[in-house]
Amino acid sequence: MNKLIWILSAAFALTAGITDLRWRRIPNWLTYSAIPLAILLHALADGWGGLGILLPFVLIRSLGGGDWKLVGGLGAFFGPARLIQVLIYTLLINGVMALIMVIWKKRLGRTLRNLGRMFAAFFKFHLPGQDLTIDNPEAAKVPFGVAAAIAVLLYTAFQHSWNGF
């Protein structure tokens, strides 16, 4: 059962990463089918997961709904403790991808100004302007699903004991 959960979680993340890279969307059919399947498998293996960790980022529109549901699916596969580890890897990979994109597109100055505006809004306890959200068509968007897919594949590949899932 444990190996099946590992393999399905890797397939789920890889599919999400590919669709996010290709179409910049993570489809509902993927997340809606993965979550109950993962919960069922984890219930059989004494585990569970959830969606609450990244909800604040969805609410301020810095993370898309598909990305959020992807994390819910990963949480259902991995359980809360392992999900935190996978999210840390995902965020590190996403940060490297963002840095590469900023340098590649020669947007360092604009990015630093936008980060300053975001920090200022945070310390003033209000939301940043809509031009700083994922709804801005000019925003450079890093596909979170790709970072999650890489993180899950690395995480599962480097587990010493799949039996300890």
N, C-alpha and C positions, 0 to 999 in steps of 0.2 A: 504493500500500500504506500509506504513512504517513498519508494523510488518512483511510483506512478505520480505522486504529488509533485515531486521535484521535476520530473520530465514535463508534466502538463503545465507547471508554472513557467518553465523555460519556454515552452511552445507558445503559451499565452503572451508572455512578454515579447518574444521575438515577433509574433504576428502583429502585436500592437505597435512595436517599433517600426516595422516595415510599412504598415498602413499610415502611421504618422509621418514617416519620412516621405512617402510617395504622395499622399493626399492631404497631409497636415490635419488629419482627423483620426480619431480612434473610434471605430464604429460601435454603435450600441449593441449590435448583434454579438459582438465579441465580449463586451463587458457584461451584458445581461445574461449571457449563457455561462460565462466563466464563474461568476460569483456564486450562483446556487450550486454548481458542480463542485467548486472548491469547498464551499461550506459543507456539503454532503460528505466529500472525501475527508475533510478535516474532522467532521463529527465522528466519522468512523475511526479516525486516528487520534481522537481527543484534542481537537484544536478549534480555533475560530479566528476571525479577523474583522476589520471595520474600516469605515470611511472618514472618521472624524479628524484625523491628523492634519490633513491639508485643507479642510473646509475654509479656514480664514483666507487662504490664498485664492480660493475660488470666489469668495465673496468680494474681494477687492479687485477681482478680474486680472490677477497676475498668473492664474493657472486656469486652463480650460476645463470644462465639465468632463470631457473624455479622459483627460489626464487624471482627474479626480476619481472617476470610476475605475480607471486602470489601477490606481493605488488601492481602491476597495477590493478589486479582484486579487491583487497581489497579497493584500492583507488576509483575504480568505484562504489563499494558498499557504502563506507562510506563518500566519498568526502574528500577534502584535510584536513580540520581542524580535523575531527575525525581520519583520517588516521595517522596524526602525533601522536595522543594519542595512537592509537593501535600500532604504530611502537615503541614508547617508551616502552610500556609494553612488546612488542615482544623482543626488544633488552635486556631489563632487564632479562627476562626469559631465553633468549639465553645465556646471560652471566652466569647466575646461572648454566645452563646445562653444559656450557663449563668448569666452575670451578669444577663441580662434575666430569666431564670426565677426566680433567687433574689430579685431585687427585686420582681417581679410577685407571687410567692407569699409575700412578706414573711418570708423565711427567712434574712435576713442574719446574725442572731445565731447561729442554729443552724449555719449553714454555716461561720462563722468558728470556732466551737467544734470542729466536725468536722475542719476543716483543721488546727487545732492538734493534735487527737488523731492525725491521720494523720502529721504531721511528727514528733510525739513517738515514734510507733511506728517510723517510718523511722530516727530517730537511735538508737533502742534496738535496731535490727536485728531487729524482729519485725513480723508482719503486723498491720494494724489490726483492730479487732473486726468481726465479721460484719455488725453494723448499719451499717458504713461501706462495704459492698460493694453491687454492683448487685443482689444477691439480696434486699436489704431492700425489702419492698413499700412502705414509707413513703418511700423515697429519691426525691428529685426527679431524674429521669433525663433527660438531654439526648440526643436521637437523633443519634448519631454519623454515621449514614448520611446524614442531611440535611446536616450540615456538610460531609461528604465530597462530596456531590453538588454543593453550592454551590461548593466549592473547585475541583473538577474542571472545572465549567462555566466558572468565572472563569479558571482556568489555561489551558484550551484556547482560550477566547475571546480572550485577550490574547497568544497566541503570534504573533509577527510572521511567522514562516515555518513553515508546517506541513510543508514539504519537509525541514526540518532535524530531524525527529523521529528 
